[in-house]
Amino acid sequence: MKQLKTGNALKLGPRTRSSIIIWTLLLAATAAHAQAAPGVANFARDTPKPLEYGLIVQGGKGVTDQRDDFKFIMAGIHAGKVLSPNVGPGFLHGNFEFAMEFFPFWQSYTPKFQRASCVTDPHNPGGIICSPFYTVGGTFTGMTLTPVIFRWNFAGTHRLTPWAQAAGGLLWTNHKYPAYGGPPLNIINDGPNADASVWNFTPQGGIGLHYFIRPNRSLDLSANGVHISSASLGDRNPGVNASVQFSLGYTWWK
């Protein structure tokens, strides 16, 4: 440790002061963790059939060739009820939970492009008449409800409970999602029956983790694979075949 003396005063360099602050914070965090650990209980594992509810934010991007520039962000609530005792052998030991999620804020950021609206030319068999080009795509706003989440909570450890889940949901957007059409102009891509739908379905699955910071509080992390499809509710079903989305949540247990 380099030190400079001015009279009887001891002066520490910036790097030395930073090191002392960092080590002080680390020691304080270690002491707090050691003091808190005995009081932390894993509600998901140790409480018979607990109820959970909390806040969640989620975001991600498309991963297929035509959707890898699609981005997502959403915020909402999660609620679930464990329905079984801990059962199962070995590392599969755990319990079954039924849950649901509602995201009143949902946005998708998509590329903008030009398209036109075209109809068949009655005076020219095989020809089409098209409007001037206009811009579609961009930001879509909506909300999504996932009323069916089947989750398996693994027994985990004193603080950690991993899970795996499968789910299905419904998405509504303020415009037909995603945008469709564009050059080359033709009646299939740009005709009166060439739009997607404001309603889409969201089958999905993922893995996650509860980290208990208090006896009945947990921080939650997850990674989800989400498919978006209108199931042909619209004229076209371009959809988003696959997206990867990550979530962060805070949960109360009782």
C-alpha positions as CSV (number, residue, x, y, z in Angstrom):
1,M,0.0,0.0,0.0
2,K,1.5,3.3,-1.1
3,Q,1.1,6.1,1.4
4,L,2.3,9.7,1.6
5,K,2.8,11.7,4.8
6,T,2.2,15.4,5.2
7,G,3.3,16.2,8.7
8,N,1.5,13.7,10.9
9,A,-1.4,13.2,8.5
10,L,-1.7,10.0,6.4
11,K,-2.9,10.5,2.8
12,L,-4.1,7.6,0.7
13,G,-4.1,7.5,-3.1
14,P,-7.4,7.2,-5.1
15,R,-6.7,3.5,-5.8
16,T,-6.0,2.8,-2.2
17,R,-9.2,4.5,-1.0
18,S,-11.3,2.6,-3.6
19,S,-9.8,-0.7,-2.5
20,I,-10.7,0.1,1.1
21,I,-14.3,1.0,0.2
22,I,-14.7,-2.1,-1.9
23,W,-13.3,-4.5,0.8
24,T,-15.5,-2.7,3.4
25,L,-18.6,-3.2,1.3
26,L,-17.8,-6.9,0.7
27,L,-17.2,-7.6,4.4
28,A,-20.4,-5.8,5.3
29,A,-22.4,-7.8,2.7
30,T,-20.8,-11.1,3.9
31,A,-21.7,-10.3,7.5
32,A,-25.3,-9.4,6.6
33,H,-25.6,-12.6,4.5
34,A,-24.3,-14.7,7.4
35,Q,-26.7,-13.0,9.9
36,A,-29.7,-13.3,7.7
37,A,-29.3,-16.9,6.5
38,P,-30.6,-18.6,9.6
39,G,-34.0,-16.8,9.2
40,V,-34.5,-17.5,5.6
41,A,-36.9,-20.3,4.7
42,N,-37.7,-21.7,1.3
43,F,-41.5,-21.2,1.1
44,A,-41.7,-22.9,-2.2
45,R,-40.3,-26.1,-0.7
46,D,-41.0,-26.0,3.1
47,T,-44.5,-24.6,3.3
48,P,-47.4,-26.9,2.4
49,K,-49.1,-25.7,-0.8
50,P,-48.1,-22.0,-0.6
51,L,-49.6,-19.1,-2.6
52,E,-47.4,-16.6,-4.4
53,Y,-48.0,-13.3,-6.1
54,G,-45.6,-10.6,-7.4
55,L,-44.4,-8.2,-10.0
56,I,-42.6,-9.1,-13.1
57,V,-40.8,-7.4,-16.1
58,Q,-39.8,-9.3,-19.2
59,G,-37.9,-8.6,-22.4
60,G,-36.2,-10.3,-25.3
61,K,-35.9,-10.6,-29.0
62,G,-36.8,-12.8,-31.9
63,V,-34.3,-15.6,-32.9
64,T,-35.5,-16.8,-36.3
65,D,-34.0,-15.4,-39.5
66,Q,-36.9,-13.2,-40.4
67,R,-37.6,-12.1,-36.8
68,D,-34.2,-11.6,-35.3
69,D,-34.7,-7.8,-35.3
70,F,-37.9,-8.0,-33.4
71,K,-37.6,-6.8,-29.7
72,F,-40.0,-7.1,-26.8
73,I,-40.6,-5.5,-23.4
74,M,-43.5,-6.0,-21.0
75,A,-44.4,-5.5,-17.3
76,G,-47.1,-7.0,-15.2
77,I,-48.1,-9.4,-12.4
78,H,-47.8,-13.1,-11.6
79,A,-49.8,-15.3,-9.3
80,G,-49.6,-19.0,-8.5
81,K,-50.8,-21.7,-6.1
82,V,-48.8,-24.9,-5.3
83,L,-51.3,-27.7,-5.6
84,S,-49.3,-30.8,-4.5
85,P,-47.0,-31.8,-1.7
86,N,-43.4,-32.5,-2.5
87,V,-43.2,-35.7,-4.5
88,G,-40.9,-37.5,-7.0
89,P,-37.5,-39.2,-6.9
90,G,-34.1,-37.8,-6.8
91,F,-33.4,-34.5,-8.5
92,L,-37.1,-34.5,-9.8
93,H,-38.3,-34.1,-6.2
94,G,-40.6,-31.1,-6.0
95,N,-44.2,-29.9,-6.3
96,F,-46.7,-28.9,-8.9
97,E,-48.0,-25.3,-9.2
98,F,-50.7,-23.7,-11.3
99,A,-50.1,-20.0,-12.1
100,M,-51.1,-17.2,-14.4
101,E,-49.6,-13.9,-15.6
102,F,-51.0,-10.6,-16.9
103,F,-49.0,-8.0,-18.7
104,P,-51.1,-4.8,-19.2
105,F,-48.0,-3.2,-20.7
106,W,-46.6,-5.0,-23.8
107,Q,-44.6,-3.6,-26.6
108,S,-42.8,-5.0,-29.6
109,Y,-40.3,-3.0,-31.7
110,T,-40.3,-4.2,-35.3
111,P,-38.6,-2.9,-38.5
112,K,-40.6,-0.4,-40.6
113,F,-41.1,-1.0,-44.3
114,Q,-43.2,0.3,-47.2
115,R,-46.3,-1.4,-48.6
116,A,-49.4,-0.6,-50.6
117,S,-53.0,-1.7,-50.7
118,C,-53.9,-3.4,-53.9
119,V,-57.1,-4.6,-55.6
120,T,-57.8,-6.4,-58.9
121,D,-58.0,-4.0,-61.9
122,P,-61.5,-4.6,-63.4
123,H,-60.4,-3.2,-66.7
124,N,-57.3,-5.2,-67.0
125,P,-57.6,-9.0,-66.4
126,G,-54.7,-10.1,-64.3
127,G,-53.7,-6.6,-63.4
128,I,-53.9,-4.8,-60.1
129,I,-54.4,-1.2,-58.9
130,C,-52.4,-0.2,-55.8
131,S,-52.5,2.8,-53.5
132,P,-49.4,4.9,-52.9
133,F,-46.8,3.3,-50.5
134,Y,-47.2,3.9,-46.8
135,T,-45.2,2.9,-43.8
136,V,-46.1,-0.1,-41.6
137,G,-44.3,-1.9,-38.8
138,G,-42.6,0.0,-36.0
139,T,-43.8,-0.1,-32.4
140,F,-46.8,-2.2,-31.5
141,T,-48.5,-1.8,-28.1
142,G,-50.8,-4.2,-26.4
143,M,-51.5,-6.5,-23.5
144,T,-51.1,-10.2,-22.9
145,L,-52.7,-12.7,-20.6
146,T,-51.2,-16.1,-19.8
147,P,-54.0,-17.9,-17.9
148,V,-52.5,-21.4,-18.0
149,I,-49.0,-22.0,-16.5
150,F,-48.1,-25.5,-15.5
151,R,-45.0,-25.2,-13.3
152,W,-42.8,-27.8,-11.6
153,N,-40.9,-26.4,-8.6
154,F,-37.8,-28.5,-7.8
155,A,-37.0,-29.0,-4.2
156,G,-33.8,-26.9,-4.5
157,T,-31.8,-25.7,-1.5
158,H,-32.3,-23.5,1.5
159,R,-32.5,-20.4,-0.6
160,L,-32.9,-21.6,-4.2
161,T,-35.9,-23.2,-5.9
162,P,-35.5,-23.8,-9.7
163,W,-38.5,-24.5,-11.8
164,A,-39.5,-25.6,-15.3
165,Q,-42.8,-24.7,-16.9
166,A,-45.1,-24.9,-20.0
167,A,-47.8,-22.2,-20.6
168,G,-50.2,-20.8,-23.1
169,G,-51.5,-17.3,-23.5
170,L,-53.4,-14.7,-25.6
171,L,-52.0,-11.4,-27.0
172,W,-53.9,-8.3,-28.1
173,T,-52.2,-5.5,-30.0
174,N,-53.4,-2.0,-31.1
175,H,-52.6,-2.9,-34.7
176,K,-52.6,-6.2,-36.6
177,Y,-49.4,-7.9,-35.6
178,P,-46.9,-8.4,-37.1
179,A,-47.1,-6.1,-40.2
180,Y,-47.3,-7.9,-43.5
181,G,-46.9,-7.2,-47.2
182,G,-44.5,-5.1,-49.2
183,P,-42.6,-5.4,-52.5
184,P,-42.9,-7.1,-54.9
185,L,-46.5,-5.9,-55.1
186,N,-49.1,-8.6,-55.7
187,I,-52.7,-9.4,-54.7
188,I,-51.6,-12.1,-52.2
189,N,-49.2,-9.9,-50.2
190,D,-51.0,-6.6,-50.5
191,G,-54.6,-7.4,-51.4
192,P,-57.7,-6.7,-49.3
193,N,-57.2,-10.1,-47.6
194,A,-53.5,-9.7,-46.7
195,D,-53.3,-8.7,-43.1
196,A,-52.5,-10.4,-39.9
197,S,-54.6,-10.1,-36.7
198,V,-54.8,-8.0,-33.5
199,W,-55.3,-11.4,-31.7
200,N,-52.4,-13.9,-31.3
201,F,-51.8,-16.9,-29.2
202,T,-48.5,-17.3,-27.2
203,P,-47.6,-20.9,-26.5
204,Q,-44.4,-20.9,-24.5
205,G,-42.1,-22.8,-22.1
206,G,-39.1,-22.0,-19.9
207,I,-37.0,-22.4,-16.9
208,G,-36.5,-20.2,-13.8
209,L,-35.2,-19.7,-10.3
210,H,-36.6,-18.3,-7.0
211,Y,-33.9,-16.8,-4.7
212,F,-35.3,-16.3,-1.2
213,I,-34.0,-13.1,0.3
214,R,-36.4,-13.2,3.3
215,P,-38.6,-16.0,4.8
216,N,-41.5,-15.1,2.4
217,R,-39.9,-12.9,-0.2
218,S,-38.0,-14.0,-3.3
219,L,-36.2,-12.6,-6.3
220,D,-37.1,-14.5,-9.5
221,L,-35.2,-15.0,-12.8
222,S,-36.4,-16.9,-15.8
223,A,-35.7,-17.6,-19.5
224,N,-38.6,-18.4,-21.8
225,G,-39.1,-19.4,-25.4
226,V,-42.3,-17.8,-26.8
227,H,-44.1,-18.5,-30.0
228,I,-46.6,-15.9,-31.4
229,S,-49.2,-17.1,-33.8
230,S,-52.8,-16.0,-34.8
231,A,-53.8,-19.6,-35.6
232,S,-55.1,-18.1,-38.9
233,L,-57.6,-15.7,-37.1
234,G,-56.3,-13.1,-39.6
235,D,-56.1,-13.3,-43.3
236,R,-52.4,-14.1,-43.0
237,N,-50.4,-15.7,-40.1
238,P,-46.8,-14.4,-40.4
239,G,-46.3,-14.7,-36.6
240,V,-43.1,-14.9,-34.7
241,N,-41.9,-18.5,-34.8
242,A,-39.5,-18.1,-31.8
243,S,-38.4,-15.5,-29.4
244,V,-36.2,-15.8,-26.3
245,Q,-37.4,-13.6,-23.4
246,F,-35.8,-13.1,-19.9
247,S,-37.8,-12.0,-16.9
248,L,-37.0,-10.5,-13.5
249,G,-39.6,-10.6,-10.7
250,Y,-40.2,-10.0,-7.0
251,T,-42.6,-12.4,-5.2
252,W,-44.5,-12.4,-1.9
253,W,-45.3,-15.9,-0.5
254,K,-48.0,-16.9,2.0
